[in-house]
Amino acid sequence: MAAQSPPIMKTSHQCRLLDLPVELQLNIYELVVIVDEPLLLNCGCDSSYRGKDHSEREDADREAWSTGALHAPHEPNITRTCRFIRDLTIPIFYKENQFLAHYCHAADFDVALAWLENIGSQKREFLARLALFDANSNYDEWCPDQIEEAKHKLDHRFFGKTESVVTKESGIFRPVTFAHGDEETDQESEVSLDDELSALRLVSVDEPEADSQDECLLGSEELKC
């Protein structure tokens, strides 16, 4: 008599995370999406590289940025699990992390501008800790045209304002804020932006999200939210 196969056990994978109170969920999400180090939107300026091997490190970083090995930050994977979690984690990611854009003559400021355009107007308004940055606190005095050009581009394209200046041991920071009403700018530049982002190898925010039934996709398992 042939041995019988063991019965197939059917398991139901539940998204236990969403069973927790929202306040506790938020604490968990903060641990996942907030990082200690600043998130760079483009390659560093000359003044960011110091030491004996500064030229080699700078050349290596510029090559990595040009090939896409280094890039502006992507949204964390947890923001793509389901719409409910995305709605909670996206504001945390953009509000609580520090984002730095270098603007000196050696930095490709257009890479940072492309990232800002790519995320859209609503997420730009979430950015509470974005700053123009240079590791040399005297740079603006020596090259005032560089900061003025960066400020003009931010204002012209996104209504971005850089009024205050914060000088620290690590360099000079110019916090940036974004005003309402730049949705029209987003629409006008949509076509040209596709080509620009493709060349820069940035991730598009138009990737498929969870469907209308809010199914969570974690790894290869489908979880019901």
Salt bridges, closest charged atoms under 4 A:
ASP46 OD1 - ARG62 NH2 3.56
ASP46 OD2 - HIS105 NE2 3.66
ASP53 OD1 - ARG57 NE 3.16
GLU58 OE2 - ARG62 NH2 2.88
GLU75 OE1 - ARG86 NH2 3.14
GLU75 OE2 - LYS123 NZ 2.71
ASP110 OD1 - LYS153 NZ 3.64
GLU117 OE1 - ARG157 NH2 2.42
GLU125 OE1 - HIS180 ND1 3.18
ASP140 OD2 - ARG174 NE 2.82
GLU148 OE2 - LYS151 NZ 3.73
GLU149 OE2 - LYS153 NZ 3.41
ASP155 OD1 - LYS161 NZ 2.86
ASP182 OD2 - ARG124 NH2 2.75
ASP186 OD1 - ARG124 NH2 2.77
GLU207 OE1 - ARG80 NH1 3.15
GLU209 OE2 - ARG86 NE 3.19
ASP214 OD1 - ARG83 NH1 3.89
GLU221 OE2 - HIS13 NE2 3.84
